[in-house]
Amino acid sequence: MKTPSAFIIGAAKQQDKVGSLDQVLLLESQLLQQGITPKHLVIEPLEADWHSPEKVHHFRSGCAPIEALAEAKKLIENGEAAVVISGEDHIRTGYSRENRLSKMAVYGQSYPLTQAYTDLARAFSDNHTITEQQFKEFSSALFENYQISFRNALSDSFTPELLPDLRWHKPITDLFRGVDCANPMVDFSGRLLLTRADIAEQLGVDKSQWLKVKAVGLSRLDGDGREFLNDISRYEHLQQAYQQACGEANIDFVHLFKSGDALLETYTCYPVVPMAFLLVSGLVEVLEDIPDFLAEHSITITGGMNLAKAAWNNPALNALVLMHHRLCDGPEKLGLIHGNGGLGYRQGVAIVERVDAI
């Protein structure tokens, strides 16, 4: 018997009270009416204890949505009828400032994320013999790239007031400005529904709304934090996840992307992460090529985690929802979504494809 494929047939989100989950919730209720109870995979919120063991079917870190997608794919292939992936975090309104900052200090109060990523960026720069000034130039080019995607994603609803004001352009560490860092101030809830083909047909979902999960590559180091900075900064595990996904999908992503047939959402919490992705994926051969590459190609569809904002563990879920809509409604046939967990010790790469392109 042929192994069933996993298809995303419903994708919805609500962000700061804009949008609705109704499309996915309706499909879920139709499944229940037919006697099918979907398996539920949960992206944990900020309030979950970062250092506690993960419960079964619960996922934590910026890589969590990609890890959940890998689990959903496996469940469907093993005969599960339907799987729901959901994430919800009211970062903007659900926490006091003190509580939010305390929960985000996952490496201790004396080692904030901004300092940790600055140290990581320095190790990465040393590996590739680029100067502090070059790093800042590449970071600036990244932000300009995100702005274009952000405007495109919002389309008619974009207004200049949605862009960060001047104070966000001031340095907050030796290497980063406010605009270079993820902005968590958002209330977010997102939902994906995955099924087998026969269930999708049973529900009457038009094939134009099916997105096949072609491949998911995952890789992680043995640990995270200050002690693992040098290992993380080499990003060999990111390259492994990327190559695993591309190999399983049997694609040349660089060719598809540069020819305009594929969309990309790199993880953009701090500039070192998308820089590493561009390099290990082969989209650029050396870091010095980044500004010219970014002048020609959008590396996010959302506008990145500083402009589109980042509800802690949910940015890749936000990207998966938007990728579903972009691929189902647009000319491109394939999308790649990157997830980065912690300081980068967890890496995930998902590749999805519009069904009518198969």
Secondary structure, DSSP 8 states (H G I E B T S, - for coil): ------EEEEEEEEETTEEESHHHHHHHHHHHHTT---EEEEE--TTS-TTS---TTEE-STTHHHHHHHHHHHHHHTT-SEEEEEEEEETTTSS-HHHHHHHH-TT-TTS-HHHHHHHHHHHHHHHTT--HHHHHHHHHHHHHHHHHHHHHHHGGG--GGGS--GGGGSBSSSS-BGGGS-----EEEEEEEEE-HHHHHHHT--GGG-EEEEEEEEEE-S--SGGGHHHHHH-HHHHHHHHHHHHHHT--HHHHHHTTSEEEE---SSTHHHHHHHHHTTSSSSGGGHHHHHHH--S-SS-HHHHS---TT-HHHHHHHHHHHHHHHSS--EEEEEEEETTTTEEEEEEEEEGGG-
